[in-house]
Each structure stands twice: as structure tokens, then as C-alpha cells.
Amino acid sequence: MDDYKQQNGNLASSARDLASNAEELMRQTAAVSNDSIAVLREKLQESLKVARTQIANAQDYAVERGKQAVTATDTYVHEKPWQAIAVAALFGALIGFISSGSRR
């Protein structure tokens, strides 16, 4: 789970860096008055706005889905504790079997 969070954090960080660099490029080229550059600057600005919104929406969705998964798991464990213990024991045994086989 931590790897998943780290990867998503890296993705979000990379997207923020990209947006920041694009905004810096727009600021640096603001003095250039070529019409085609102005049009491209406007398109880039709109694209950045859309990208930021989509990233925020994706992040909100991921957080909400994570909360739903935690709630569902908590409910299941409280309603069926013995099944949850059995699944955890089998999973632990499987991990132990796989890890002991790799040392041979």
C-alpha cells in the first residue's frame, strides 16, 4: 500500500512540476508578442487549467475509493471475524511458503 501511495504521490508531484514549469515558460515568453506564440500560450494555459482540475478530481476519487474500501473491510471483519482470521492465516501461510521456497 505504501508503494501505491508513493507512486501516486510521485505522479501527482510530477504533474505539479510539469504544470509549474509550463507556467514558468509562459511567464518567460510573455514579452514575446508574436501572434502564434500568444495563441499557443492561451492554449497551454487552458490545457493546464483542465489538467489541474482532472488531477484534483482523480485524487479526490482515489481518496474516496480508499475510504470506501476501508469501510467495507472494517464492516466485513466486524460481521465475520472468524472468516477474516482464516483468510489472514491462509494469506500468511501462503507468504511463508513462497518466501521459504525462494531460499532453497
Secondary structure, 3 states (H helix, E strand, C coil): CHHHHHHHHHHHHHHHHHHHHHHHHHHHCCCCCCHHHHHHHHHHHHHHHHHHHHHHHHHHHHHHHHHHHHHHHHHHHHHCHHHHHHHHHHHHHHHHHHHHHCCC
